Amino acid sequence: MRVVATNSLVPGAVLAKTIYNENGRALLQQGVAFTPRMIERLRSFDITYVYIEDGRTSDIIVDSPLAEKTRMKAIHSIKQSFSNIHHSVVSEHRYVLEETGNELQEVVRSLIKELRNNGEVISLLSDVFTHDDYIFTHSLNVTMYALALGKELHLTPPKMEALGLGAILHDVGKMNVPREILFKPGKLTVDEFRRIQTHTDDGFEILRQTPNIPLLAAHCAYQHHERLDGSGYPRGIRSDDIHLFGKILGIADVFDAVTSNRVYREAMLPHEGLEILYSGSGSLFDQHMVEAFRRCIAVYPNGVSVQLDDGREAIVVKQNPYLCDRPVIREIKRDGTRGRDIDLSKELNVMIANCHLTSVS
Protein backbone atom coordinates (compact mmCIF):
# COMPACT_ATOMS: atom_id res chain seq x y z
CA MET A 1 0.00 0.00 0.00
CA ARG A 2 1.00 3.62 -0.35
CA VAL A 3 -0.29 6.92 0.94
CA VAL A 4 -1.73 9.73 -1.18
CA ALA A 5 -3.26 13.09 -0.37
CA THR A 6 -7.04 13.25 -0.70
CA ASN A 7 -6.68 16.30 -2.96
CA SER A 8 -4.80 14.13 -5.49
CA LEU A 9 -7.00 11.04 -5.07
CA VAL A 10 -8.66 9.82 -8.27
CA PRO A 11 -11.92 7.86 -8.64
CA GLY A 12 -11.35 4.11 -8.96
CA ALA A 13 -8.44 4.00 -6.50
CA VAL A 14 -8.96 1.23 -3.93
CA LEU A 15 -8.75 1.93 -0.20
CA ALA A 16 -6.04 -0.19 1.46
CA LYS A 17 -6.60 0.83 5.11
CA THR A 18 -10.01 1.26 6.76
CA ILE A 19 -10.91 4.80 7.85
CA TYR A 20 -12.52 5.14 11.31
CA ASN A 21 -14.28 7.87 13.19
CA GLU A 22 -13.16 8.73 16.72
CA ASN A 23 -15.66 6.25 18.19
CA GLY A 24 -14.09 3.35 16.33
CA ARG A 25 -16.82 3.01 13.75
CA ALA A 26 -15.64 2.27 10.21
CA LEU A 27 -16.54 5.07 7.80
CA LEU A 28 -14.98 3.44 4.74
CA GLN A 29 -13.88 -0.18 4.65
CA GLN A 30 -10.65 -1.48 3.19
CA GLY A 31 -11.18 -2.70 -0.39
CA VAL A 32 -13.77 -0.11 -1.45
CA ALA A 33 -13.17 1.73 -4.73
CA PHE A 34 -13.42 5.51 -4.40
CA THR A 35 -16.16 7.42 -6.17
CA PRO A 36 -16.11 11.21 -6.71
CA ARG A 37 -18.74 11.55 -3.94
CA MET A 38 -16.59 9.56 -1.48
CA ILE A 39 -13.54 11.68 -2.24
CA GLU A 40 -15.52 14.87 -1.68
CA ARG A 41 -16.82 13.50 1.62
CA LEU A 42 -13.30 12.72 2.82
CA ARG A 43 -12.21 16.26 2.06
CA SER A 44 -15.20 17.65 3.98
CA PHE A 45 -14.08 15.56 6.98
CA ASP A 46 -10.64 17.20 6.79
CA ILE A 47 -8.92 13.88 6.08
CA THR A 48 -5.57 14.83 4.57
CA TYR A 49 -4.45 11.48 3.18
CA VAL A 50 -5.48 7.84 2.69
CA TYR A 51 -3.72 4.56 1.98
CA ILE A 52 -4.51 2.97 -1.36
CA GLU A 53 -3.73 -0.36 -2.97
CA ASP A 54 -0.88 -0.50 -5.47
CA GLY A 55 0.57 -3.67 -6.96
CA ARG A 56 4.08 -2.23 -6.78
CA THR A 57 3.80 -1.71 -3.03
CA SER A 58 1.51 -4.53 -1.89
CA ASP A 59 4.18 -5.81 0.51
CA ILE A 60 4.60 -2.50 2.35
CA ILE A 61 3.36 -2.74 5.93
CA VAL A 62 1.86 0.32 7.60
CA ASP A 63 1.12 -0.36 11.26
CA SER A 64 -0.29 2.01 13.85
CA PRO A 65 1.84 2.47 16.97
CA LEU A 66 -1.35 1.91 18.98
CA ALA A 67 -3.87 -0.91 19.01
CA GLU A 68 -7.29 0.35 17.92
CA LYS A 69 -8.80 -0.59 21.31
CA THR A 70 -6.14 1.39 23.20
CA ARG A 71 -6.56 4.45 20.98
CA MET A 72 -10.35 4.40 21.33
CA LYS A 73 -10.14 4.13 25.12
CA ALA A 74 -7.60 6.96 25.28
CA ILE A 75 -9.71 9.30 23.12
CA HIS A 76 -12.84 8.45 25.12
CA SER A 77 -11.12 9.15 28.46
CA ILE A 78 -9.63 12.45 27.24
CA LYS A 79 -12.95 13.55 25.76
CA GLN A 80 -14.85 12.65 28.93
CA SER A 81 -12.41 14.48 31.21
CA PHE A 82 -12.19 17.60 29.07
CA SER A 83 -15.93 17.75 28.37
CA ASN A 84 -16.83 17.38 32.05
CA ILE A 85 -14.52 20.29 32.90
CA HIS A 86 -15.96 22.37 30.06
CA HIS A 87 -19.50 21.89 31.38
CA SER A 88 -18.72 22.51 35.05
CA VAL A 89 -18.10 25.69 37.00
CA VAL A 90 -14.51 26.65 37.84
CA SER A 91 -14.86 25.74 41.51
CA GLU A 92 -15.73 22.14 40.55
CA HIS A 93 -12.88 21.51 38.08
CA ARG A 94 -10.58 19.75 40.55
CA TYR A 95 -13.37 17.41 41.68
CA VAL A 96 -14.40 16.63 38.11
CA LEU A 97 -10.83 15.78 37.11
CA GLU A 98 -10.23 13.79 40.30
CA GLU A 99 -13.01 11.42 39.23
CA THR A 100 -11.34 10.63 35.90
CA GLY A 101 -7.70 10.98 37.02
CA ASN A 102 -7.26 7.29 37.86
CA GLU A 103 -8.74 6.26 34.51
CA LEU A 104 -6.33 8.56 32.69
CA GLN A 105 -3.42 7.08 34.65
CA GLU A 106 -4.45 3.61 33.43
CA VAL A 107 -4.60 4.94 29.87
CA VAL A 108 -1.07 6.33 30.21
CA ARG A 109 0.21 2.98 31.51
CA SER A 110 -1.35 1.26 28.48
CA LEU A 111 0.31 3.75 26.12
CA ILE A 112 3.69 3.22 27.78
CA LYS A 113 3.31 -0.55 27.54
CA GLU A 114 2.45 -0.47 23.85
CA LEU A 115 5.28 1.96 23.16
CA ARG A 116 7.70 -0.32 24.99
CA ASN A 117 6.53 -3.38 23.02
CA ASN A 118 6.66 -1.56 19.70
CA GLY A 119 10.18 -1.64 18.29
CA GLU A 120 9.34 0.68 15.41
CA VAL A 121 9.78 4.45 15.29
CA ILE A 122 6.61 6.48 15.80
CA SER A 123 4.48 7.35 12.78
CA LEU A 124 1.04 8.73 13.51
CA LEU A 125 0.57 9.27 9.78
CA SER A 126 -0.68 5.67 9.78
CA ASP A 127 -3.73 6.59 11.90
CA VAL A 128 -6.39 7.68 9.42
CA PHE A 129 -9.58 8.70 11.20
CA THR A 130 -12.00 11.58 11.52
CA HIS A 131 -12.57 13.55 14.71
CA ASP A 132 -14.96 16.23 15.86
CA ASP A 133 -12.54 18.05 18.15
CA TYR A 134 -8.87 18.62 17.37
CA ILE A 135 -7.93 19.01 21.06
CA PHE A 136 -8.75 15.40 21.96
CA THR A 137 -6.65 13.78 19.23
CA HIS A 138 -3.92 16.40 19.66
CA SER A 139 -3.68 15.49 23.36
CA LEU A 140 -3.24 11.80 22.50
CA ASN A 141 -0.71 12.49 19.74
CA VAL A 142 1.35 14.79 21.95
CA THR A 143 1.34 12.11 24.64
CA MET A 144 2.70 9.50 22.22
CA TYR A 145 5.44 11.84 20.98
CA ALA A 146 6.34 12.93 24.52
CA LEU A 147 6.52 9.34 25.77
CA ALA A 148 8.63 8.29 22.78
CA LEU A 149 11.04 11.13 23.54
CA GLY A 150 11.00 10.30 27.26
CA LYS A 151 11.85 6.69 26.44
CA GLU A 152 14.73 7.85 24.22
CA LEU A 153 15.99 10.02 27.09
CA HIS A 154 15.85 6.95 29.41
CA LEU A 155 13.39 8.40 31.92
CA THR A 156 12.51 6.16 34.85
CA PRO A 157 9.07 4.43 34.90
CA PRO A 158 7.63 6.83 37.53
CA LYS A 159 8.79 9.84 35.50
CA MET A 160 7.36 8.31 32.32
CA GLU A 161 3.96 7.97 34.00
CA ALA A 162 4.04 11.56 35.29
CA LEU A 163 5.14 12.81 31.86
CA GLY A 164 2.38 10.85 30.12
CA LEU A 165 -0.30 12.16 32.47
CA GLY A 166 0.96 15.71 32.08
CA ALA A 167 1.04 15.34 28.30
CA ILE A 168 -2.48 13.94 28.06
CA LEU A 169 -3.75 16.88 30.15
CA HIS A 170 -1.42 19.61 28.89
CA ASP A 171 -4.22 21.47 27.08
CA VAL A 172 -6.95 21.00 29.69
CA GLY A 173 -6.96 24.76 30.33
CA LYS A 174 -8.32 25.30 26.82
CA MET A 175 -11.69 24.12 28.11
CA ASN A 176 -12.01 27.60 29.66
CA VAL A 177 -11.35 29.36 26.34
CA PRO A 178 -14.43 30.26 24.23
CA ARG A 179 -14.69 27.90 21.25
CA GLU A 180 -15.22 30.77 18.81
CA ILE A 181 -11.71 31.94 19.71
CA LEU A 182 -10.17 28.48 19.96
CA PHE A 183 -11.32 27.43 16.50
CA LYS A 184 -11.31 30.79 14.75
CA PRO A 185 -10.21 30.23 11.11
CA GLY A 186 -8.85 33.74 10.62
CA LYS A 187 -6.13 35.73 12.33
CA LEU A 188 -6.59 36.25 16.07
CA THR A 189 -6.76 39.72 17.53
CA VAL A 190 -4.25 40.68 20.24
CA ASP A 191 -6.94 40.22 22.91
CA GLU A 192 -8.00 36.84 21.50
CA PHE A 193 -4.41 35.59 21.48
CA ARG A 194 -3.95 36.73 25.08
CA ARG A 195 -7.11 34.84 25.99
CA ILE A 196 -5.75 31.64 24.44
CA GLN A 197 -2.47 32.13 26.30
CA THR A 198 -4.33 31.91 29.61
CA HIS A 199 -4.87 28.18 29.04
CA THR A 200 -1.40 27.46 30.47
CA ASP A 201 -2.20 29.18 33.78
CA ASP A 202 -5.70 27.72 33.89
CA GLY A 203 -4.43 24.21 33.20
CA PHE A 204 -1.77 24.51 35.90
CA GLU A 205 -4.29 25.71 38.47
CA ILE A 206 -6.71 22.87 37.68
CA LEU A 207 -4.04 20.16 37.81
CA ARG A 208 -2.06 21.36 40.83
CA GLN A 209 -5.24 21.38 42.93
CA THR A 210 -6.23 17.85 41.94
CA PRO A 211 -4.99 15.40 44.62
CA ASN A 212 -4.34 12.40 42.35
CA ILE A 213 -2.45 14.42 39.70
CA PRO A 214 1.31 14.79 40.41
CA LEU A 215 2.71 18.34 40.47
CA LEU A 216 5.15 17.41 37.70
CA ALA A 217 2.16 16.73 35.44
CA ALA A 218 0.79 20.18 36.26
CA HIS A 219 4.05 21.74 35.06
CA CYS A 220 3.47 20.17 31.63
CA ALA A 221 0.38 22.33 31.28
CA TYR A 222 2.17 25.34 32.73
CA GLN A 223 5.39 25.27 30.70
CA HIS A 224 4.72 23.66 27.31
CA HIS A 225 4.78 27.08 25.62
CA GLU A 226 7.96 28.31 27.34
CA ARG A 227 11.06 28.61 25.12
CA LEU A 228 14.79 28.54 25.86
CA ASP A 229 15.36 32.16 24.81
CA GLY A 230 12.58 33.49 27.04
CA SER A 231 10.21 34.25 24.14
CA GLY A 232 7.53 31.83 25.37
CA TYR A 233 4.67 32.18 27.82
CA PRO A 234 3.16 32.48 30.42
CA ARG A 235 6.26 33.57 32.40
CA GLY A 236 8.91 33.98 29.70
CA ILE A 237 11.39 31.85 31.66
CA ARG A 238 14.64 30.69 30.05
CA SER A 239 16.81 27.63 29.57
CA ASP A 240 17.46 25.77 32.84
CA ASP A 241 14.49 27.45 34.52
CA ILE A 242 12.23 25.39 32.24
CA HIS A 243 11.53 21.93 33.64
CA LEU A 244 12.63 18.87 31.67
CA PHE A 245 8.97 18.00 31.08
CA GLY A 246 8.24 21.50 29.79
CA LYS A 247 11.03 21.14 27.23
CA ILE A 248 9.79 17.71 26.13
CA LEU A 249 6.19 18.91 25.84
CA GLY A 250 7.26 21.99 23.87
CA ILE A 251 8.81 19.79 21.19
CA ALA A 252 5.96 17.25 21.09
CA ASP A 253 3.28 19.97 21.05
CA VAL A 254 4.81 21.96 18.20
CA PHE A 255 5.53 18.89 16.08
CA ASP A 256 1.96 17.60 16.32
CA ALA A 257 0.50 21.07 15.81
CA VAL A 258 2.30 21.62 12.51
CA THR A 259 1.75 18.06 11.22
CA SER A 260 -2.01 18.12 11.90
CA ASN A 261 -4.80 19.75 9.92
CA ARG A 262 -5.94 23.02 11.50
CA VAL A 263 -8.80 25.34 10.62
CA TYR A 264 -6.31 27.93 9.33
CA ARG A 265 -3.83 25.70 7.41
CA GLU A 266 -3.14 22.22 6.05
CA ALA A 267 -0.89 19.71 7.77
CA MET A 268 2.83 19.53 7.07
CA LEU A 269 4.59 16.23 6.48
CA PRO A 270 6.85 14.85 9.26
CA HIS A 271 10.10 15.95 7.60
CA GLU A 272 8.72 19.49 7.34
CA GLY A 273 7.67 19.44 11.00
CA LEU A 274 11.16 18.30 11.94
CA GLU A 275 12.62 21.22 9.98
CA ILE A 276 10.51 23.59 12.11
CA LEU A 277 12.06 22.07 15.26
CA TYR A 278 15.57 22.24 13.83
CA SER A 279 15.11 25.88 12.87
CA GLY A 280 14.53 26.62 16.58
CA SER A 281 17.11 24.14 17.89
CA GLY A 282 19.32 25.76 20.52
CA SER A 283 17.23 28.94 20.69
CA LEU A 284 13.65 27.76 21.22
CA PHE A 285 14.12 24.02 21.79
CA ASP A 286 16.83 22.00 23.51
CA GLN A 287 19.21 20.81 20.77
CA HIS A 288 19.94 17.47 22.45
CA MET A 289 16.22 16.76 22.74
CA VAL A 290 15.52 17.68 19.11
CA GLU A 291 18.22 15.22 18.04
CA ALA A 292 16.70 12.56 20.32
CA PHE A 293 13.22 13.27 18.94
CA ARG A 294 14.52 12.82 15.40
CA ARG A 295 15.55 9.27 16.34
CA CYS A 296 12.04 8.53 17.64
CA ILE A 297 9.90 9.36 14.62
CA ALA A 298 9.54 8.20 11.06
CA VAL A 299 10.81 11.23 9.15
CA TYR A 300 9.66 9.58 5.91
CA PRO A 301 6.83 7.18 6.89
CA ASN A 302 6.21 3.89 5.10
CA GLY A 303 4.18 4.33 1.93
CA VAL A 304 4.99 7.99 1.21
CA SER A 305 6.36 9.03 -2.16
CA VAL A 306 9.79 10.63 -2.33
CA GLN A 307 11.91 12.20 -5.03
CA LEU A 308 15.63 11.49 -5.04
CA ASP A 309 18.34 14.05 -5.70
CA ASP A 310 18.86 12.66 -9.21
CA GLY A 311 15.16 13.10 -10.08
CA ARG A 312 14.06 9.49 -9.64
CA GLU A 313 10.73 8.75 -7.93
CA ALA A 314 10.47 6.18 -5.14
CA ILE A 315 8.21 4.98 -2.32
CA VAL A 316 9.34 4.35 1.26
CA VAL A 317 9.27 0.60 2.04
CA LYS A 318 10.48 0.33 5.64
CA GLN A 319 12.39 2.16 8.36
CA ASN A 320 15.97 1.83 9.53
CA PRO A 321 16.05 2.16 13.33
CA TYR A 322 18.10 5.18 14.50
CA LEU A 323 18.54 6.27 10.88
CA CYS A 324 15.01 7.53 10.40
CA ASP A 325 15.95 9.90 7.58
CA ARG A 326 17.63 7.03 5.68
CA PRO A 327 14.83 4.46 5.10
CA VAL A 328 14.62 1.63 2.59
CA ILE A 329 12.95 2.93 -0.58
CA ARG A 330 11.60 1.35 -3.76
CA GLU A 331 12.45 2.95 -7.08
CA ILE A 332 9.57 3.59 -9.48
CA LYS A 333 10.85 3.47 -13.04
CA ARG A 334 9.96 6.05 -15.68
CA ASP A 335 7.48 3.61 -17.25
CA GLY A 336 5.70 3.27 -13.89
CA THR A 337 6.93 -0.23 -13.13
CA ARG A 338 8.56 -1.36 -9.91
CA GLY A 339 12.31 -0.93 -9.67
CA ARG A 340 14.83 -2.15 -7.13
CA ASP A 341 14.78 -1.54 -3.38
CA ILE A 342 17.49 0.82 -2.13
CA ASP A 343 18.67 0.83 1.49
CA LEU A 344 19.69 4.44 2.08
CA SER A 345 21.62 3.44 5.21
CA LYS A 346 24.03 1.59 2.89
CA GLU A 347 23.90 3.57 -0.36
CA LEU A 348 25.03 6.90 1.06
CA ASN A 349 25.44 8.56 -2.34
CA VAL A 350 21.63 8.56 -2.79
CA MET A 351 19.69 11.36 -1.07
CA ILE A 352 16.00 12.16 -0.63
CA ALA A 353 15.40 15.61 -2.09
CA ASN A 354 11.64 15.88 -1.56
CA CYS A 355 8.69 14.06 -0.02
CA HIS A 356 5.09 14.31 -1.15
CA LEU A 357 1.68 12.65 -1.02
CA THR A 358 0.82 13.05 -4.68
CA SER A 359 0.19 10.06 -6.89
CA VAL A 360 3.17 8.25 -8.39
CA SER A 361 2.00 7.04 -11.80
N, C-alpha and C positions, 0 to 999 in steps of 0.2 A: 504494500500500500504506500501511497504518498500523500502529502498534504498540499492542498491548494486553497487560495483565498476564495471566499464566496463571490467576490466581485469579478473573478476570472473563471468561475464555474460555468460549464456549458451543459445544456440539456443532454440527457443520455448517459452522462457520467454515473458510475455506480458507487454508492456509499459503501465504504469499507469498514467503518466504525460507527456503531449506533450513537445517536445524539440523544441525550437525556435532558429533562428539565431538572430543577434543583430538588424536586421531590423524588427523583429516581425513576420517573415515568419516561418510557421511551417515546420521543417525538417522531423520530425517523429511524427505522430499523436497518441494520446492515443488510446490504444486498438490493436495496431499492434503487431504481434508476431515477435520476432527478428530472423533473419537469420544470418548465419556466415558472410555474406557480410555486413549486417547492423552493426554488432558488430565491424567489422574491420574499417568501415567508422567512427563510433563514436570515436574509438581510434585515428584515423588519425586527427580528429577534436579536439583532446586533451580534450574530455569530460571525466571527472574522474568517474562519477557515474550517475545512472539513477534510477528512481522509477519504480518498477514493481508490478504487481498485485499478491496478495497472499491471499487466502481465510482466513487465520488466522489473517490477518491484514487489512481486507477490510474496517473496520470502522476507521482506523487511518487517520486523516486529516493533510495534509501538505500544508499549505498556504504560499504564498510569502508575505513578509512584504510590498511589493509594488504592486499596480495595474499594469497590463501589459502596459496600455497606459502611465502611469506615467514613468515607467522604460524606455520605448522606447523614450519618449520625452527627458528624461534626457540624455540618451546615445547619441541621435542625437545632442543635444545642446553642450555636451562636445566635441564630435567628430568634430563638425563644428568649434567651437572656437579654439581647439588645431590644427586642420588641417590648418585653415586660418593663424595662427601664424607660423606654420611650413613652409608654402609656401610664406611668406612675408619676407621682409628685416627687420633687427633689428629695424631700425628707425621707422617702421610702426607698430610695435607690439602693442603699447598702443592704437592706433587708431582702429586696428583690433579688439582688445578685448573690446574696448568701445562700438562697434557696437553690440556685443553679450552679454555684461554685464547685461543688463536689462532682457534679456531672461533667463540667468542663475539665476538671482535673483528670477524670477518667478518659475523656477524649484525647487530651494531651498525651497521656501514657500510651494510648493506642497509636497515635501518630508517631511517637518516638520508637515504639516497637516495630512498626512497619518500615520506618526509615532505617532502623538498624538492620532489619532483615533484607532490605533492598540494596543490593550491591551496585546498582546503577546510579549515575548522576541524575539530578533532579531535572525533569522536563514537564512542566505543567501545560505545555502546548498540547500534550496528548489528551487532556481532559476537555472534551468538547461537550458543553452543555449550556442551556439557557438559565438565566437567573433574573429575579425581579428586583434585586437590590444589590448593587455593586459592593456595598460595605461587607455583607456576609461572606461572599466568596473572596473578597480582598483579605479579610481577616484570616481565613483559612490558608490562602496562598502565602501570605506573609509569615504565618506560623511555620509552614513547611520550609520556606527559604531560611528563616531564622534558625530553625532546628538543624537544618543541613549545615549551616555555617557554624553553629555551636558544636556540632559533632566534629567538624573539621578542625575546630579550635581545641578539641579534647576537653570540653566541659564535663564536670562530674555529673552523675545522674540527678542529684538534687537540683543542681543549677540548670540542667536541661529542662526539668519539670517547671521550675520557676520561670525560665525564659519562654517556654511554650505557652504557659498560662498568661504571661504578660503580653506575648505576641497575639494570642487569640483575642485578647481584650484591649489591645492598644488603641483602638478607635472607638471605645465604648462612649467616650465623651461626645461623639458626634450625634448621639441620640438626643442631645439638648440643642442641637443646631437646627433651625427651621429647614425643612426639606427643600423649599423653594430656593434657598441659598446653597444648600449642599449639592443639589443637582442642577444648578443653573447652567444652561448651555453656553451662555455668553460670558464676557469678561466680568469679573467681580468688581464691585466698587471697593474703595478703601475700607469703608465701614463693614461691608460684607466679608471681606477677607479677614478683618480683625475679629469678626464674629466666629468665623471658622477656626481661627487660631486658638480660641478659648477652649476648644475640645481637649487640648492637652492638659490644661489645668482642671477642667471638669472631670476628665477621666481619672486623673491622679487622685482627686478628692473622693470620687466614688470608690476606687479600689483600695485606697489606704484606710478607709473606714470600714471595710468589709473584713470581718475576723478571719475567714478561711482563705483570704487572698494574701500571699506573702508581699511584703513591702517592695521587694525587688521587682515583682510583677507590676506594681503600681508605677515604678520608675520607667517601665517600658512605655506606658501611656504618656508619662510626663516628658520624656526626653527624646522621643523618636524623631522629632523635628529639629533637635539641636545639631549644630555643625562645628567641626573642629576649629574653624576660624572665627567663631562667635557670631556668624551671620544667621543662625537659626533662632528658633523660639521654643518656649515662652520666655526663657531667661537670658538667652544669648551667651550661655556659658561656653568655654573653650576646652579643647584638647582633653587633658587628664581630668578635668572637672566633670566630664561626661562619663557616665557609668558605662562599663563594658556592654551591658544589655542595650543601653541607648544607642551605642555605636552600631551594634548588630542590627537592631530594629531599623535604624536609619537607612542602612544598605538594603535590607529586605523590603522595606516599605517603598522606597524609590524604585527599585527594580520592578516590583509587581505593578506599581502605579503606571509606569511608562510602557509596560508590556501587556497592559489590559486595555480593552475598549473603554473610553470615557465619553461622556456626553459632548465634550468639546474637541475630541480628537480620536483618531484611530490608533490601535495598538502598534507598538514597535515590535520587531522581532528580537529574540534574546541577545543576539550579538550587538544590536543597536542599543539595547538597554544596558549592556555591559560597557559600551563606549561612554554612556552617560556617567556611569560610576567612575570609570577611569579618568574622565575629564575633571572630576572633582577629587581624585585620589590625592591624599596628602594635604588638601586644603579643606574640603568638606567632609571626606570620608577617610577613615584610617586605611593607609596604603596596604598594610599587612593583611587586613581583613578583606579588602577588595581582591587581593591576590588569592586568598583562601576561598572566597566566594566563587571566583572564577573556576576553581577546581571542583566545585560542588554541582555546577549546573551544566546542562547541555547547551553549549554556545550555539551549535548547529544541530538541532534535534533530528532524530531519525525521520526520514520521509520528506524533509524539506529539499527544495531545489537550490543548487548553488552554481555559480559561474566561476571557473578557474581563471587564473591570471593569464592563461594563453587563449582564453575565449571559449574553451570547451564547457559544455553543460554537464552537470552530474546531479545525482541524488544521494543524500546521506543514508548509508546503510546501517551502521552501528557506531557506538561510541568507543573511544579509547580512554580508559580510566586515567585520570590525572593529566590527560592531554586533550581536554575537551574541545579545544579549537583545532584539533588535528584528527578528525574522525575517519572512518573508512567510508569512501564514497564510491558510487557506481557511475562510470562514464556513460553518457547517452550520445551515441554517434550522430553525425549530421543527418543520416537518413532516418533517425528516430529509433533505431534498434539499440538493444542493450550492448554496452561495451564491457570492458574489464573492470573489476573492483580494484581500487587504489587505496592502500593504507597510508594515510598522510603522516603517520608517526614514523614511517620507514622511508617514504619517498619525499624527502625534505625539499626537493627542488620544485615541488608542486604546491601552489598556494591557492586558497579560496579568496577570490576578489570580491564576490558579492553573494548575497543570499536573498532568496525571494520566494513568494508563494504563488507565483504565476504558473500556468500550465507549461510543462515541458513536452513538446510535440514529438 
